[in-house]
Amino acid sequence: MATDQTVLVLNSGSSSIKFGLYTKDDPPRSLLSGKIERIGLPQTSFQWLDPATQSTIREDIGAPQHRAAAQYLNGWLESRPESAGIAAVVHRVVHGGPKYNQPQLVTPDLLAELRRIGPYDPEHFPAQIELMEVFQKRYPRLAHLACFDTAFHHDMPRVAKILPLPRRYEAAGIRRYGFHGLSYTFLVEELERLAGREAAHGRLILAHLGNGASMAAVRNGQSMDTTMCFTPTAGLPMSTRSGDLDPGVFVYLSRTEGMTPAQFQHLVNYESGLRGISETSSDMRDLEARAADDPRAAEALDVFCYQAKKWIGAYAAALGGVDTLVFAGGIGENSPGVRARICSGLDFLGIAVDPAQNTANAPVISPSNPSGRATVRVIRTREEVVMAKAAWRVLSQ
């Protein structure tokens, strides 16, 4: 392969690293992709899609921490002929704080700022900073770029950003930031490709429903509001995150159980949501399979769909109606049952699903669209494509 033909996209979570090599095509095309999962746990797994056979290859790599997992990935990439043409490395960074609303070159100043705002997102920052350091050391001559999940929401109306706290806390950076911005960027762009500019600039409710789940109200292609807040823990109940919670819960638990802030942080991020309610699983597929026989699984499913439906109603009010509802993410793209339950009873907003189309995971799952009804779509989100495009734009400059 000729040099400088791909960008390496890295998407690091608290226990995973996803990667892909993307070409300069429009849209960028993946030459190689894979992920390392269960980082820090027994039997950390590495899997990748073999481009020659289109088969997934999986192996266990022990129990490395993030830095060791990143170094393992580095060594593996060196053995692949596809990696000979890497022109840049681009990283997903969950939180950009109040400062970053555009992709940024990874510099010492940027890393220093991310460390400074580290308390904003202690679940993700340490691993993401480590990953940037490891890959900068491996590829010191390449451009390294950070893309921020908060950037899409940076210009939300001020009324949606302000939290009802004394103003000195806003001055310290405490406000609604919102997340899943790379996903929402892709969904708006893809909607324009599929349905045209008028549809993409209408009144949109975008539902990114996966292990992390959020919704965004979008008008004229701009974020107007979103369910996640200062951290990704807020909003909808998720696989293991609580979503919105009365702050008094922490006060009560600290008094009655002696719970520390660190213990509460772990509780609401890793032991709550679907896992907490069901007491069995954080995976929506498991809960749907067990719901008929396990009332705890049924209740977890009920709570998730009920809260999602409430947010759709709230955002319909904020937007003055709904033209398009988009489902994305692992649950949104693959669970007809969840989609049907969320949309049930929303006919007064013009939202309904066609059972056959929904069961087939069709691109459009609403009935044929008479005047005044919303279009309900299923779109496979691809955050990595947005990141690859950003990298190519920077390189072209």
The 8 nearest C-alpha neighbors of each residue, nearest first, counted from 0:
[[1, 2, 84, 83, 81, 80, 4, 82],
 [2, 0, 84, 4, 3, 83, 81, 5],
 [3, 1, 84, 4, 83, 0, 85, 86],
 [4, 2, 86, 84, 85, 5, 1, 6],
 [3, 5, 84, 2, 22, 85, 86, 1],
 [6, 4, 22, 85, 21, 84, 86, 20],
 [5, 7, 87, 85, 21, 86, 20, 88],
 [6, 8, 20, 88, 19, 89, 87, 85],
 [7, 9, 89, 19, 18, 88, 90, 6],
 [10, 8, 18, 90, 17, 89, 11, 91],
 [9, 11, 17, 91, 16, 90, 18, 8],
 [12, 10, 16, 15, 127, 17, 9, 91],
 [13, 11, 15, 14, 16, 123, 10, 126],
 [12, 14, 123, 15, 122, 126, 11, 38],
 [15, 13, 38, 37, 12, 36, 39, 16],
 [16, 14, 36, 12, 35, 11, 38, 13],
 [17, 15, 11, 35, 34, 10, 12, 18],
 [16, 18, 34, 10, 9, 33, 11, 35],
 [19, 17, 9, 8, 32, 33, 34, 10],
 [18, 20, 32, 8, 31, 7, 21, 29],
 [19, 21, 7, 31, 30, 6, 29, 5],
 [22, 20, 29, 5, 28, 6, 27, 30],
 [21, 23, 5, 27, 28, 24, 4, 29],
 [22, 24, 27, 25, 5, 391, 21, 4],
 [25, 23, 27, 26, 22, 28, 21, 388],
 [26, 24, 27, 23, 28, 388, 22, 384],
 [25, 27, 24, 28, 384, 23, 388, 22],
 [28, 26, 24, 22, 25, 23, 21, 384],
 [27, 29, 22, 21, 24, 26, 30, 23],
 [28, 30, 21, 20, 31, 19, 22, 27],
 [31, 29, 20, 21, 28, 50, 32, 22],
 [30, 32, 20, 19, 29, 50, 48, 33],
 [33, 31, 19, 18, 47, 48, 20, 29],
 [32, 34, 47, 46, 18, 17, 48, 19],
 [35, 33, 17, 16, 46, 45, 18, 36],
 [34, 36, 45, 16, 15, 44, 17, 46],
 [35, 37, 15, 44, 38, 43, 14, 34],
 [38, 36, 43, 14, 40, 15, 39, 44],
 [39, 37, 14, 43, 36, 40, 64, 15],
 [38, 40, 64, 62, 63, 37, 41, 43],
 [39, 41, 62, 37, 38, 43, 42, 63],
 [42, 40, 62, 43, 61, 39, 37, 38],
 [43, 41, 61, 59, 62, 44, 40, 60],
 [42, 44, 37, 62, 38, 61, 60, 59],
 [45, 43, 59, 36, 35, 58, 60, 42],
 [46, 44, 35, 58, 57, 34, 59, 36],
 [47, 45, 57, 56, 33, 34, 58, 35],
 [46, 48, 33, 56, 55, 32, 49, 34],
 [47, 49, 55, 54, 32, 33, 50, 53],
 [48, 50, 53, 54, 51, 52, 55, 47],
 [51, 49, 53, 52, 48, 31, 30, 54],
 [50, 52, 49, 53, 54, 48, 31, 30],
 [51, 53, 54, 49, 50, 48, 55, 56],
 [54, 52, 50, 49, 51, 48, 55, 56],
 [55, 53, 52, 49, 48, 56, 50, 51],
 [54, 56, 48, 47, 49, 57, 46, 53],
 [57, 55, 46, 47, 48, 54, 49, 58],
 [58, 56, 46, 45, 55, 47, 44, 59],
 [57, 59, 45, 44, 46, 60, 56, 43],
 [58, 60, 44, 42, 43, 61, 45, 57],
 [61, 59, 43, 44, 58, 42, 62, 45],
 [62, 60, 42, 43, 59, 63, 41, 44],
 [61, 63, 41, 43, 39, 40, 42, 38],
 [64, 62, 39, 67, 68, 38, 61, 65],
 [63, 65, 39, 67, 66, 38, 68, 62],
 [66, 64, 68, 67, 69, 126, 38, 63],
 [65, 67, 69, 68, 64, 129, 70, 130],
 [66, 68, 70, 69, 63, 64, 65, 71],
 [67, 69, 65, 71, 70, 66, 63, 64],
 [70, 68, 72, 66, 71, 67, 65, 73],
 [71, 69, 73, 67, 72, 68, 66, 74],
 [72, 70, 68, 74, 69, 73, 67, 75],
 [71, 73, 69, 75, 70, 74, 76, 68],
 [74, 72, 70, 76, 71, 75, 69, 77],
 [73, 75, 77, 71, 72, 76, 70, 78],
 [74, 76, 72, 78, 77, 73, 71, 79],
 [77, 75, 73, 79, 78, 74, 82, 72],
 [78, 76, 74, 75, 79, 73, 82, 80],
 [77, 79, 76, 75, 80, 74, 82, 81],
 [78, 80, 76, 81, 77, 82, 75, 83],
 [81, 79, 82, 83, 78, 0, 77, 76],
 [82, 80, 79, 83, 84, 0, 30, 31],
 [81, 83, 84, 80, 85, 79, 76, 77],
 [84, 82, 81, 80, 85, 2, 0, 79],
 [83, 85, 2, 3, 4, 82, 5, 1],
 [86, 84, 5, 3, 6, 82, 87, 83],
 [85, 87, 3, 6, 5, 84, 141, 4],
 [88, 86, 142, 6, 141, 85, 143, 7],
 [87, 89, 7, 143, 6, 8, 144, 142],
 [88, 90, 144, 8, 143, 145, 9, 7],
 [91, 89, 145, 9, 10, 146, 144, 8],
 [90, 92, 146, 10, 145, 147, 93, 9],
 [93, 91, 147, 94, 146, 90, 145, 148],
 [92, 94, 148, 147, 91, 149, 95, 123],
 [95, 93, 96, 149, 92, 147, 148, 120],
 [94, 96, 99, 147, 149, 97, 98, 93],
 [95, 97, 98, 94, 99, 116, 172, 176],
 [96, 98, 99, 172, 95, 153, 176, 100],
 [99, 97, 96, 95, 100, 153, 101, 112],
 [100, 98, 95, 101, 97, 96, 150, 147],
 [99, 101, 150, 153, 98, 102, 95, 147],
 [102, 100, 99, 103, 150, 146, 147, 145],
 [103, 101, 146, 145, 144, 147, 104, 389],
 [104, 102, 145, 144, 105, 101, 146, 99],
 [103, 105, 144, 143, 106, 145, 102, 142],
 [104, 106, 143, 144, 109, 145, 103, 110],
 [105, 107, 109, 108, 104, 110, 143, 103],
 [108, 106, 110, 109, 111, 105, 112, 104],
 [109, 107, 111, 106, 110, 112, 105, 113],
 [108, 110, 112, 106, 111, 107, 105, 113],
 [109, 111, 113, 107, 112, 108, 114, 106],
 [110, 112, 108, 114, 109, 113, 107, 115],
 [113, 111, 115, 109, 114, 110, 108, 116],
 [114, 112, 110, 116, 115, 111, 117, 109],
 [113, 115, 117, 111, 112, 116, 110, 124],
 [114, 116, 112, 113, 117, 111, 118, 110],
 [117, 115, 113, 114, 118, 119, 112, 96],
 [116, 118, 114, 119, 115, 120, 113, 121],
 [119, 117, 121, 120, 116, 115, 114, 124],
 [120, 118, 117, 116, 121, 230, 229, 94],
 [121, 119, 118, 122, 117, 123, 124, 230],
 [120, 122, 118, 123, 124, 117, 119, 125],
 [121, 123, 120, 13, 124, 125, 126, 12],
 [124, 122, 13, 121, 125, 126, 120, 12],
 [123, 125, 127, 126, 121, 128, 117, 120],
 [126, 124, 128, 127, 123, 129, 121, 122],
 [127, 125, 129, 128, 124, 123, 65, 130],
 [126, 128, 130, 124, 129, 125, 11, 123],
 [127, 129, 131, 125, 130, 126, 124, 132],
 [130, 128, 126, 132, 127, 131, 66, 133],
 [129, 131, 127, 133, 128, 132, 126, 134],
 [132, 130, 128, 134, 129, 133, 135, 127],
 [131, 133, 129, 135, 130, 134, 136, 128],
 [134, 132, 130, 136, 131, 135, 129, 137],
 [133, 135, 137, 136, 131, 132, 138, 130],
 [136, 134, 138, 139, 132, 137, 133, 131],
 [135, 137, 134, 133, 139, 138, 132, 131],
 [136, 138, 134, 135, 139, 133, 73, 132],
 [139, 137, 135, 140, 136, 141, 134, 88],
 [140, 138, 135, 136, 141, 137, 134, 142],
 [139, 141, 138, 142, 135, 137, 87, 143],
 [142, 140, 87, 138, 139, 143, 86, 88],
 [141, 143, 87, 88, 144, 140, 104, 86],
 [144, 142, 88, 105, 89, 104, 87, 141],
 [143, 145, 104, 89, 105, 103, 90, 88],
 [144, 146, 90, 103, 102, 89, 91, 105],
 [147, 145, 102, 91, 92, 90, 386, 144],
 [148, 146, 92, 149, 95, 150, 93, 91],
 [147, 149, 180, 93, 178, 179, 181, 150],
 [148, 150, 178, 147, 180, 177, 151, 152],
 [149, 151, 100, 153, 152, 147, 148, 101],
 [152, 150, 180, 149, 153, 184, 222, 148],
 [153, 151, 222, 150, 155, 154, 149, 177],
 [154, 152, 150, 151, 155, 100, 149, 176],
 [155, 153, 152, 156, 222, 151, 221, 157],
 [154, 156, 223, 152, 222, 153, 157, 224],
 [157, 155, 158, 159, 223, 154, 160, 224],
 [156, 158, 160, 159, 155, 161, 154, 223],
 [157, 159, 156, 160, 161, 155, 162, 224],
 [160, 158, 157, 156, 224, 161, 155, 223],
 [161, 159, 175, 157, 158, 174, 162, 156],
 [160, 162, 174, 158, 159, 157, 175, 163],
 [161, 163, 174, 164, 160, 175, 173, 169],
 [164, 162, 161, 165, 166, 174, 169, 168],
 [165, 163, 162, 166, 168, 169, 167, 161],
 [166, 164, 167, 168, 163, 169, 162, 170],
 [167, 165, 169, 168, 164, 170, 163, 171],
 [166, 168, 170, 169, 165, 171, 164, 172],
 [169, 167, 171, 170, 166, 173, 165, 172],
 [168, 170, 173, 172, 166, 171, 167, 174],
 [169, 171, 167, 168, 172, 166, 173, 174],
 [172, 170, 168, 169, 173, 167, 166, 174],
 [173, 171, 169, 170, 174, 97, 168, 96],
 [174, 172, 169, 168, 171, 229, 175, 170],
 [175, 173, 161, 162, 160, 229, 169, 172],
 [174, 176, 228, 160, 229, 177, 161, 162],
 [177, 175, 228, 229, 149, 174, 152, 178],
 [178, 176, 227, 228, 149, 225, 152, 175],
 [177, 179, 149, 180, 148, 227, 231, 176],
 [180, 178, 182, 148, 181, 183, 149, 177],
 [179, 181, 148, 151, 183, 178, 182, 149],
 [182, 180, 184, 382, 183, 148, 179, 185],
 [181, 183, 382, 185, 180, 179, 184, 380],
 [184, 182, 180, 186, 185, 181, 187, 179],
 [183, 185, 181, 182, 187, 186, 180, 188],
 [184, 186, 188, 182, 183, 187, 189, 385],
 [187, 185, 183, 189, 188, 184, 190, 182],
 [186, 188, 190, 184, 189, 185, 199, 183],
 [189, 187, 185, 191, 190, 186, 184, 192],
 [188, 190, 192, 186, 191, 187, 185, 193],
 [191, 189, 193, 187, 192, 188, 199, 194],
 [190, 192, 195, 199, 196, 188, 189, 194],
 [193, 191, 189, 190, 195, 194, 188, 196],
 [194, 192, 190, 191, 195, 189, 188, 199],
 [195, 193, 191, 190, 198, 192, 196, 199],
 [196, 194, 191, 197, 198, 192, 193, 199],
 [195, 197, 191, 199, 198, 200, 194, 192],
 [196, 198, 200, 199, 195, 201, 191, 194],
 [197, 199, 201, 200, 196, 195, 194, 191],
 [200, 198, 191, 196, 197, 190, 201, 187],
 [201, 199, 219, 220, 197, 198, 218, 196],
 [202, 200, 198, 199, 218, 219, 203, 322],
 [201, 203, 218, 322, 321, 217, 318, 323],
 [204, 202, 323, 217, 324, 216, 201, 322],
 [203, 205, 216, 324, 215, 217, 325, 323],
 [204, 206, 325, 215, 214, 324, 203, 326],
 [205, 207, 214, 326, 208, 325, 327, 213],
 [208, 206, 327, 328, 213, 212, 214, 326],
 [209, 207, 212, 328, 331, 330, 206, 327],
 [208, 210, 329, 328, 211, 330, 212, 207],
 [211, 209, 238, 237, 212, 208, 329, 239],
 [210, 212, 209, 237, 238, 208, 213, 240],
 [213, 211, 208, 209, 207, 237, 210, 235],
 [212, 214, 207, 226, 235, 206, 227, 208],
 [215, 213, 206, 205, 226, 225, 207, 204],
 [214, 216, 225, 205, 224, 204, 217, 226],
 [215, 217, 204, 224, 223, 314, 203, 222],
 [218, 216, 222, 203, 221, 223, 220, 202],
 [219, 217, 202, 220, 221, 201, 200, 203],
 [220, 218, 200, 221, 201, 217, 199, 202],
 [219, 221, 200, 218, 217, 199, 187, 222],
 [222, 220, 217, 218, 219, 223, 155, 151],
 [221, 223, 217, 152, 155, 224, 216, 218],
 [222, 224, 155, 217, 216, 156, 221, 218],
 [225, 223, 216, 159, 222, 215, 155, 226],
 [226, 224, 215, 214, 227, 177, 216, 223],
 [225, 227, 234, 214, 213, 228, 215, 233],
 [228, 226, 233, 234, 177, 231, 225, 213],
 [227, 229, 175, 177, 230, 176, 233, 226],
 [230, 228, 175, 176, 174, 173, 177, 231],
 [229, 231, 228, 232, 233, 120, 227, 119],
 [232, 230, 227, 233, 228, 178, 229, 177],
 [233, 231, 230, 242, 240, 268, 241, 227],
 [234, 232, 242, 227, 243, 231, 228, 230],
 [233, 235, 242, 226, 243, 227, 236, 213],
 [236, 234, 242, 237, 213, 212, 306, 243],
 [235, 237, 242, 272, 241, 303, 240, 234],
 [238, 236, 272, 240, 239, 211, 212, 210],
 [237, 239, 281, 273, 210, 272, 240, 274],
 [238, 240, 272, 271, 269, 270, 274, 237],
 [241, 239, 268, 272, 237, 271, 267, 232],
 [240, 242, 272, 271, 236, 267, 237, 243],
 [241, 243, 233, 236, 234, 235, 232, 240],
 [244, 242, 233, 234, 241, 235, 245, 236],
 [243, 245, 246, 242, 241, 248, 233, 247],
 [244, 246, 247, 248, 243, 249, 250, 242],
 [247, 245, 248, 249, 244, 250, 243, 251],
 [246, 248, 250, 245, 249, 251, 244, 252],
 [249, 247, 251, 246, 250, 245, 252, 244],
 [248, 250, 252, 247, 251, 246, 253, 263],
 [251, 249, 247, 253, 248, 252, 254, 246],
 [250, 252, 248, 254, 249, 253, 255, 247],
 [253, 251, 255, 249, 256, 254, 250, 258],
 [252, 254, 258, 257, 250, 251, 256, 255],
 [255, 253, 251, 252, 257, 256, 250, 258],
 [254, 256, 252, 253, 257, 251, 258, 250],
 [257, 255, 252, 258, 253, 254, 251, 259],
 [256, 258, 253, 254, 255, 259, 252, 251],
 [257, 259, 253, 256, 252, 262, 263, 260],
 [258, 260, 262, 261, 263, 253, 257, 264],
 [259, 261, 263, 262, 264, 258, 249, 253],
 [262, 260, 264, 259, 263, 265, 258, 266],
 [263, 261, 265, 259, 264, 260, 258, 266],
 [262, 264, 266, 260, 265, 261, 259, 267],
 [265, 263, 261, 262, 266, 267, 260, 268],
 [264, 266, 262, 268, 263, 269, 267, 261],
 [267, 265, 263, 270, 264, 268, 269, 262],
 [266, 268, 241, 240, 271, 264, 265, 269],
 [267, 269, 240, 265, 266, 239, 264, 270],
 [270, 268, 239, 265, 266, 271, 267, 240],
 [271, 269, 266, 239, 275, 267, 274, 268],
 [270, 272, 275, 239, 241, 240, 267, 274],
 [273, 271, 241, 239, 240, 236, 237, 275],
 [274, 272, 238, 281, 276, 299, 275, 277],
 [275, 273, 281, 280, 277, 272, 278, 239],
 [274, 276, 271, 278, 272, 270, 273, 277],
 [275, 277, 273, 299, 278, 274, 272, 295],
 [276, 278, 295, 296, 279, 274, 299, 275],
 [279, 277, 275, 274, 276, 280, 295, 273],
 [280, 278, 277, 274, 281, 296, 275, 295],
 [281, 279, 274, 282, 278, 277, 285, 273],
 [280, 282, 274, 238, 273, 239, 283, 279],
 [283, 281, 284, 280, 285, 238, 286, 273],
 [282, 284, 286, 285, 287, 281, 330, 238],
 [285, 283, 287, 282, 286, 288, 334, 330],
 [286, 284, 288, 283, 282, 287, 289, 280],
 [285, 287, 296, 283, 289, 288, 284, 290],
 [286, 288, 290, 284, 289, 285, 283, 300],
 [287, 289, 285, 286, 290, 284, 291, 283],
 [290, 288, 286, 287, 293, 291, 292, 296],
 [289, 291, 297, 296, 293, 287, 292, 286],
 [290, 292, 289, 293, 297, 294, 288, 287],
 [293, 291, 290, 289, 294, 297, 296, 288],
 [292, 294, 290, 296, 295, 289, 291, 297],
 [295, 293, 297, 296, 298, 290, 292, 291],
 [296, 294, 277, 298, 297, 293, 299, 276],
 [297, 295, 277, 286, 290, 299, 293, 298],
 [296, 298, 290, 294, 300, 295, 299, 301],
 [299, 297, 301, 295, 300, 296, 294, 302],
 [300, 298, 296, 302, 273, 276, 301, 297],
 [299, 301, 297, 303, 298, 302, 304, 296],
 [302, 300, 298, 304, 299, 303, 305, 297],
 [301, 303, 305, 299, 300, 304, 306, 298],
 [302, 304, 300, 306, 301, 305, 236, 307],
 [305, 303, 307, 341, 301, 306, 302, 308],
 [306, 304, 302, 308, 307, 303, 301, 309],
 [305, 307, 309, 308, 303, 304, 302, 235],
 [308, 306, 304, 310, 309, 305, 303, 341],
 [307, 309, 305, 311, 341, 306, 310, 304],
 [310, 308, 306, 312, 307, 311, 313, 305],
 [309, 311, 313, 307, 312, 308, 314, 306],
 [312, 310, 308, 314, 313, 309, 315, 307],
 [311, 313, 315, 309, 310, 314, 316, 308],
 [314, 312, 310, 316, 311, 315, 309, 317],
 [313, 315, 317, 316, 311, 312, 216, 318],
 [314, 316, 320, 312, 318, 313, 317, 321],
 [315, 317, 319, 314, 313, 318, 320, 312],
 [318, 316, 314, 315, 319, 313, 216, 320],
 [319, 317, 315, 320, 316, 314, 202, 321],
 [318, 320, 316, 317, 315, 321, 202, 314],
 [321, 319, 315, 318, 316, 202, 322, 348],
 [320, 322, 202, 315, 323, 373, 203, 318],
 [321, 323, 373, 202, 203, 201, 374, 320],
 [324, 322, 374, 203, 373, 321, 375, 325],
 [323, 325, 375, 204, 203, 205, 376, 374],
 [326, 324, 376, 205, 377, 375, 206, 204],
 [325, 327, 331, 377, 206, 376, 332, 207],
 [328, 326, 331, 207, 332, 378, 379, 380],
 [329, 327, 209, 208, 207, 331, 330, 332],
 [328, 330, 209, 332, 331, 333, 208, 327],
 [331, 329, 209, 208, 333, 334, 332, 328],
 [330, 332, 327, 326, 208, 328, 329, 333],
 [333, 331, 327, 329, 330, 328, 377, 326],
 [332, 334, 330, 331, 329, 335, 360, 328],
 [333, 335, 336, 330, 337, 331, 332, 338],
 [336, 334, 338, 358, 337, 357, 339, 333],
 [337, 335, 339, 334, 338, 340, 358, 287],
 [336, 338, 340, 334, 339, 335, 341, 304],
 [339, 337, 335, 341, 336, 340, 342, 334],
 [338, 340, 336, 342, 337, 341, 343, 335],
 [341, 339, 343, 337, 342, 338, 336, 304],
 [340, 342, 304, 308, 338, 339, 343, 337],
 [343, 341, 339, 340, 345, 351, 338, 344],
 [344, 342, 340, 345, 341, 339, 351, 346],
 [343, 345, 346, 342, 347, 351, 341, 350],
 [344, 346, 350, 347, 348, 342, 343, 351],
 [345, 347, 349, 350, 348, 344, 351, 343],
 [346, 348, 345, 349, 350, 344, 351, 372],
 [349, 347, 346, 350, 345, 320, 321, 315],
 [348, 350, 372, 346, 373, 347, 351, 371],
 [351, 349, 346, 345, 348, 373, 342, 372],
 [352, 350, 365, 346, 342, 349, 345, 353],
 [353, 351, 365, 364, 366, 354, 357, 339],
 [352, 354, 366, 365, 356, 364, 355, 357],
 [355, 353, 357, 356, 358, 352, 364, 339],
 [356, 354, 358, 357, 353, 359, 364, 361],
 [357, 355, 364, 359, 361, 353, 358, 354],
 [356, 358, 364, 354, 360, 359, 355, 335],
 [357, 359, 355, 335, 360, 356, 354, 361],
 [358, 360, 356, 361, 357, 355, 335, 354],
 [361, 359, 357, 358, 356, 362, 335, 333],
 [360, 362, 359, 356, 363, 364, 357, 377],
 [361, 363, 377, 376, 364, 378, 360, 356],
 [364, 362, 376, 361, 365, 375, 377, 356],
 [363, 365, 357, 356, 352, 353, 375, 376],
 [366, 364, 352, 375, 353, 351, 374, 363],
 [367, 365, 353, 368, 352, 364, 351, 374],
 [368, 366, 369, 365, 353, 374, 364, 363],
 [367, 369, 366, 372, 370, 374, 365, 373],
 [370, 368, 372, 371, 367, 366, 373, 374],
 [371, 369, 372, 368, 373, 349, 367, 322],
 [370, 372, 369, 349, 373, 368, 322, 348],
 [373, 371, 349, 370, 369, 368, 350, 374],
 [372, 374, 322, 323, 349, 350, 321, 375],
 [373, 375, 323, 365, 324, 322, 376, 372],
 [374, 376, 324, 365, 364, 323, 325, 363],
 [377, 375, 363, 325, 362, 364, 326, 324],
 [376, 378, 326, 362, 325, 332, 327, 363],
 [379, 377, 327, 380, 376, 326, 362, 332],
 [380, 378, 327, 332, 381, 377, 328, 186],
 [379, 381, 182, 327, 378, 382, 186, 328],
 [382, 380, 383, 384, 182, 185, 379, 385],
 [381, 383, 182, 181, 385, 384, 380, 185],
 [382, 384, 386, 385, 381, 387, 8, 19],
 [383, 385, 387, 386, 382, 381, 27, 388],
 [386, 384, 388, 382, 383, 387, 185, 389],
 [387, 385, 383, 389, 384, 388, 390, 382],
 [388, 386, 384, 390, 389, 385, 383, 391],
 [387, 389, 391, 385, 390, 386, 384, 392],
 [390, 388, 386, 392, 387, 391, 385, 393],
 [389, 391, 387, 393, 392, 388, 394, 386],
 [390, 392, 394, 388, 393, 389, 395, 387],
 [393, 391, 389, 395, 390, 394, 388, 396],
 [394, 392, 390, 396, 391, 395, 389, 144],
 [393, 395, 391, 396, 392, 390, 87, 142],
 [396, 394, 392, 393, 391, 390, 389, 388],
 [395, 393, 394, 392, 391, 390, 389, 142]]
